[in-house]
Amino acid sequence: MTQPSAAATPAAKAPSSFEQSNQQWRSQRVERLRAPDGWLSLVGLHWIDAGTHHLGHAAGNDVQLNTGPARLGTLVLKAGKITFKAEGAGVTIAGKAISGEVNLKSDAASDGPTIVSFNNGTANFQVIERAGKFALRVKDANAPTRTGFSGIDYFAPDPSWRVTARFEPHPKGRTMPIASVINTVEPMANPGVVVFEHGGKSYRLEALDEGDGQLFLIFADRTSGKTTYGAGRFLYADPPKNGVTVVDFNQAYNPPCVFTHYATCPLPPPENRLDVAVEAGEKKYRGPVAQAASKTGAR
């Protein structure tokens, strides 16, 4: 059989800048998610009352961790301050062995929380603060949610969902109450609202600011609970220039609580429930490999 000449073979269509940008964003998103200390590695969330607490994997501890040595150390919460004293070797902060009692900063600190590492550096914990309460967030690179990660499903890239939005600023200092999956309600900075059009209709989303100037958009839509996660999705947009920003719903992504039971995700405010099916960005997570296999075997 005569082979077609090279000239007769149609050349593959080069991806557009939109497609390239979208693919790059997806790759970076998965890379962050799958990092040894990414959201997939969460294995524990332990609320801490005032007093002295023994930490470790053994059943006799005040706070029983899902990973680590039988006795990891002693944590004290007193007058809003937290200290920790390690038991045994191999417990480090910033790569240095802990000596004696150390002060722990929470994630509310301007320079971030203190990370206490153990299990030869594959696991760690940090203190988080939510609505005036403290908890230990524990991560393990060997968590089943990470080792069994099954990938992300997406809607097909759609340039029509990359919209130019008008930014309408609120008075400086305005906040709005944001509920979370752990039944807390906290005020978040609410710099303004983004207004966009799609399919000939106008829509509005209240924007939040986590302190970096980016516009943080938490939204739900007509796909929520059907083809996408029921509690909504997250999306970021660049700070507005001359009253305008770009909102690319192809970069709408699942919050951490989709992948782990130990996250503290904020929920969409009522104002951000869109009366339209946003068929762009990430779809529902199908679950880790072990979980999917278990469900299949149960049929």
Residue pairs with C-beta under 8 A, 6 or more apart in sequence:
15 23
18 157
18 159
18 162
19 157
22 157
22 250
22 251
25 250
25 251
26 152
26 154
29 152
29 251
29 253
30 151
30 152
32 38
33 39
33 40
33 149
33 152
33 259
34 40
34 146
34 149
35 41
36 122
36 141
36 146
37 124
37 139
37 141
38 146
39 256
39 259
39 260
39 263
40 143
40 145
40 146
40 149
40 259
40 260
41 139
41 140
41 141
41 143
41 145
41 146
42 137
42 138
42 139
42 143
42 145
42 256
42 259
42 260
42 262
42 263
43 66
43 67
43 123
43 138
43 139
43 140
43 143
43 145
43 262
44 65
44 66
44 67
44 125
44 136
44 137
44 138
44 262
45 135
45 136
45 137
45 138
45 262
45 263
45 264
46 63
46 65
46 135
46 136
46 138
47 133
47 134
47 135
48 63
48 75
48 77
48 82
48 127
48 134
48 135
48 136
49 77
50 77
50 78
51 76
51 77
51 78
52 62
52 74
52 75
52 76
53 61
53 62
53 63
53 74
53 75
53 76
53 77
54 60
54 61
54 62
54 63
54 71
54 73
54 74
55 61
55 62
55 63
55 65
55 71
55 72
55 73
55 74
55 75
55 125
55 136
56 63
56 64
56 65
56 68
56 69
56 70
56 71
56 72
56 73
56 87
57 64
57 65
57 66
57 67
57 68
57 69
57 70
57 72
58 64
58 70
58 71
61 71
63 75
63 136
65 72
65 125
65 138
66 138
66 140
67 119
67 123
67 138
67 140
67 142
67 143
68 118
68 119
68 123
69 87
69 88
69 90
69 118
69 119
71 87
71 88
72 86
72 87
72 91
72 118
73 84
73 85
73 86
73 87
73 91
73 98
74 84
74 85
74 87
75 82
75 83
75 84
75 104
75 136
76 82
76 83
76 84
77 134
81 103
82 103
82 104
82 106
82 127
82 134
83 101
83 102
83 103
83 104
84 98
84 101
84 102
84 104
84 116
85 98
85 100
85 101
85 102
86 98
86 116
89 97
90 97
90 118
90 119
90 120
91 97
91 98
91 116
91 117
91 118
92 98
92 116
92 117
92 118
92 121
93 102
93 114
93 115
93 116
93 117
94 115
95 117
98 116
102 114
103 114
104 113
104 114
104 116
104 126
104 127
105 111
105 112
105 113
105 114
105 127
106 113
106 126
106 127
106 128
106 129
106 134
107 113
107 126
107 127
107 128
107 129
107 137
108 129
113 126
113 127
113 128
114 126
114 127
115 124
115 125
115 126
116 124
116 125
116 126
117 123
117 124
118 124
119 140
122 140
122 141
122 142
123 138
123 139
123 140
123 141
123 142
124 138
124 139
125 136
125 137
125 138
125 139
126 136
126 137
127 134
127 135
127 136
127 137
128 134
128 135
128 136
128 137
128 264
129 135
130 180
130 182
130 184
130 186
130 264
131 184
131 185
131 186
133 184
137 262
138 262
144 288
144 290
145 259
145 260
145 288
148 288
148 289
148 290
148 291
149 259
149 288
149 289
150 285
150 286
150 287
150 288
150 289
150 292
152 254
152 282
152 283
152 285
153 282
153 283
153 284
153 285
153 286
154 281
154 282
154 283
155 227
155 250
155 279
155 280
155 281
155 283
157 250
157 280
158 250
158 279
158 280
160 198
161 198
161 248
161 249
161 250
161 278
161 279
161 280
161 281
162 246
162 247
162 248
162 249
162 250
163 196
163 197
163 198
163 246
163 247
163 248
163 249
164 196
164 244
164 245
164 246
165 194
165 195
165 196
165 237
165 244
165 245
165 246
165 247
166 194
166 195
166 196
166 243
166 244
167 192
167 193
167 194
167 195
167 207
167 215
167 240
167 243
167 244
167 245
168 192
168 193
168 194
168 195
169 191
169 192
170 190
170 191
170 192
170 193
174 189
174 190
174 191
175 187
175 188
175 189
175 190
176 187
176 188
176 190
176 206
176 208
176 269
177 185
177 186
177 187
177 188
177 269
178 185
178 186
178 187
178 188
178 208
178 218
178 266
178 267
178 269
179 185
179 266
179 267
179 269
180 186
180 264
180 265
180 266
180 267
181 231
181 257
181 263
181 264
181 265
181 267
182 264
184 264
188 208
188 209
188 210
188 266
189 208
189 209
189 210
189 211
190 206
190 207
190 208
190 209
191 207
191 208
191 209
191 215
192 207
192 240
193 204
193 205
193 206
193 207
194 204
194 205
194 207
194 215
194 217
194 237
194 245
194 247
195 202
195 203
195 204
196 202
196 203
196 205
196 247
197 203
198 276
199 276
201 276
203 274
203 275
203 276
204 271
205 217
205 219
205 247
205 271
205 272
205 274
206 269
206 271
206 272
207 215
207 216
207 217
207 237
208 215
208 216
208 217
208 218
209 215
209 216
210 216
213 239
214 236
214 237
214 238
214 239
215 236
215 237
215 238
215 239
215 240
215 245
216 234
216 235
216 236
217 234
217 235
217 236
217 237
217 247
217 272
218 232
218 233
218 234
218 235
218 266
218 267
218 268
218 269
218 272
219 232
219 233
219 235
219 252
219 268
219 272
219 273
219 274
219 278
220 231
220 232
220 233
220 268
220 272
220 273
220 274
221 228
221 273
221 274
221 275
221 276
221 277
221 278
222 274
222 275
222 276
222 277
222 278
223 277
223 278
223 279
224 230
224 231
224 232
224 233
227 279
227 283
227 284
228 254
228 278
228 281
228 282
228 283
228 284
229 254
229 255
229 258
229 284
229 285
231 255
231 257
231 265
231 267
231 268
232 255
232 267
232 268
232 272
233 252
233 253
233 254
233 255
233 281
233 282
234 252
234 253
234 254
234 255
235 247
235 248
235 249
235 251
235 252
235 253
235 281
236 251
237 245
237 246
237 247
237 248
238 245
238 246
239 245
249 278
249 280
249 281
250 280
250 281
251 281
252 278
252 280
252 281
252 282
253 281
253 282
254 282
254 284
254 285
255 263
255 265
255 266
256 263
256 265
257 263
257 264
257 265
258 284
258 285
259 285
286 292
287 295
